Amino acid sequence: MKDNIFDVIVVGSGAGGLAAAAAASKAKAKTLLLEAMPFVGGYINPYTVKDYSFDTGLHYLGELGKNGSFRKRLEKLCIWERVAFVEINPDCIGKYYFNDKVFCLPKGMENFKKRILTMFPNEKKAVESLIELLKDIQKAAAIGSKGPKHPEFTKYMPFFMKLMKKSYGQLIDEITNNQELKYIFSIMSGEAGLPPDRASAFTALILLHYLEGGYYPKGGSKALRDAFVDAIKENGGIIKTSHRVTKIYKNNGLFKVLTNKGEFLSKKVISDVDPKLTFTQLLDEKINVESLKKRALKLQPSIGSFYAFLVTDLDLEQLGLGDFNLIHTDTVDLNEAFDKWDEFKNFFLTVPTLKDRSCTCAPKNFHTIEVISMAPFEPFEKWANKPSRQRGDDYLKLKLSLGDRLLTKVERYIPNLRKHIVFKDFATPLSNYYWVNAPFGGDYGPNQTPSQMGPGRFPIKTNIDGFYLCGAGTLAGGIAPSIASGDIAGSLALKES
Ligand SMILES: Cc1cc2nc3c(=O)[nH]c(=O)nc-3n(C[C@H](O)[C@H](O)[C@H](O)COP(=O)(O)OP(=O)(O)OC[C@H]3O[C@@H](n4cnc5c(N)ncnc54)[C@H](O)[C@@H]3O)c2cc1C
């Protein structure tokens, strides 16, 4: 067989692409993984600078307990035994600060319910209904993933239709008008980049994911990324970085994948590149599917983030921080918090050095801190065609002034932080745009609104023979769904020969 002919080519090495290459190479297919950037991993590639390393798109994971579905997936891909996961204190996975109150998200649905009822003793009926809603959404997702062959598919049809039309926030509004209760049940929609009133009900799966416990890879996202790289290489797979795919053609049953450094041929192609780019830029018109291209053109991207990467010499544990993620909200009206993004009314703060105490992401006695707040692309768009670190003084000035505003908010939790910062850097949605090729710098692939989730998301198996998709544009944004999609795509590509 010629050196440039493969059984499977995977385009893009995000979590989904890595899983697809791991699945295909594990089954002994001659596999090539092509990545545009010099580094593998997409959002699980860390930002490394000086003596420090920061996670970009992995802060915690769920469903990794004994019977967890994500754990089973990692076991199947032979990744589980290569990474050690540290469990976040199950009594407090996330600490939500709102209206002078603090709610600690515990592990387990029953504990969650008990804790909410302690805070809202008069809301028993609403809490029970909200938990029923969560369970219904979970069941609908499970049935939906099996398709019309599932015996309960028809029974759930009216509910599916409702989920396509109504947002998660609207479904909650049908149960309660208690804004604080709504906030607790829907704060995780922020981790899909949307306020509840615009988010699909399927974003509730994020809460369900973490109710099974919160976990962090020992060594950070790099450890998970490297486990995949090692597995692919041990399976005989080939990884080529700095190979940007520019066009995908098909001739006589073989795909021709064109890159900036030459072309490669294969029987099957799996794209981990956002569907918008896959269908509007990568696929040759002769093989493109009109209906998918039309949908791709209309796709709305998710929002990006303003990100602070910090290192401090403060004793953060003494100041009350821990392994939990801290979520601050000025207002329980999350719609308002999201619209006024540059006031940083809502942010997520995490301390990797307290999640993984053996972390080598900073020298001993220093802590790394990552603070994330949603930010749109438009305010930064005029610098989008400039490479990272070459966007000029105006961009730098804007970034620093926004960063300073965010640090003022953060000092509520870490007093005098600014005097104790030994390293700081800020990132805007342009980082996602440049480093991960994310359309409009979005964090989670296509926006997770009701019409772009469930059947509105892109299929793993396309109607182009031998061409598959994986990553955040398929099942949902997030590491676990992206890895699941990659595994499914890799397995399907081999089964359908
Ligand atoms: C700030 C932030 C925080 C997050 N936190 C969490 C979290 O705590 N837990 C969680 O589960 N999820 C989290 N996520 C979401 C999660 O990281 C992503 O949904 C997931 O990693 C996306 O994986 P993917 O397979 O879609 O690939 P991506 O990570 O999007 O990577 C795509 C890859 O394809 C490459 N590529 C693009 N175009 C080409 C081309 N033409 N040729 C070759 N290569 C190409 C890119 O360079 C990139 O490496 C977070 C995301 C962000 C941004």
The ligand as a Gaussian input file, in Angstrom:
#p B3LYP/6-31G(d) Opt

LIG

0 1
 C      -13.530000      28.056000      27.808000
 C      -14.049000      26.659000      27.621000
 C      -14.291000      25.878000      28.724000
 C      -14.762000      24.572000      28.565000
 N      -14.892000      23.774000      29.663000
 C      -15.296000      22.485000      29.508000
 C      -15.322000      21.601000      30.622000
 O      -14.947000      21.953000      31.739000
 N      -15.790000      20.339000      30.411000
 C      -16.209000      19.902000      29.187000
 O      -16.639000      18.751000      29.066000
 N      -16.168000      20.723000      28.113000
 C      -15.699000      21.986000      28.242000
 N      -15.606000      22.810000      27.144000
 C      -16.074000      22.314000      25.819000
 C      -15.093000      21.333000      25.178000
 O      -13.768000      21.731000      25.408000
 C      -15.339000      21.249000      23.671000
 O      -16.721000      21.133000      23.393000
 C      -14.628000      20.037000      23.033000
 O      -13.306000      19.930000      23.489000
 C      -14.661000      20.197000      21.515000
 O      -14.015000      19.123000      20.890000
 P      -14.074000      18.951000      19.331000
 O      -13.870000      17.504000      19.035000
 O      -15.287000      19.587000      18.787000
 O      -12.773000      19.672000      18.755000
 P      -12.137000      21.114000      18.919000
 O      -11.563000      21.238000      20.303000
 O      -13.060000      22.164000      18.450000
 O      -10.901000      21.000000      17.933000
 C      -11.008000      21.003000      16.534000
 C       -9.607000      20.771000      15.982000
 O       -9.661000      20.755000      14.561000
 C       -8.563000      21.481000      14.053000
 N       -8.904000      21.974000      12.713000
 C       -9.842000      22.896000      12.379000
 N       -9.870000      23.094000      11.067000
 C       -8.922000      22.271000      10.533000
 C       -8.479000      22.010000       9.210000
 N       -8.989000      22.661000       8.155000
 N       -7.480000      21.106000       9.022000
 C       -6.948000      20.423000      10.064000
 N       -7.333000      20.652000      11.349000
 C       -8.309000      21.553000      11.572000
 C       -8.384000      22.617000      15.053000
 O       -7.106000      23.217000      14.963000
 C       -8.624000      21.864000      16.360000
 O       -7.431000      21.294000      16.857000
 C      -15.068000      24.084000      27.262000
 C      -14.809000      24.880000      26.148000
 C      -14.280000      26.149000      26.309000
 C      -13.935000      26.951000      25.110000

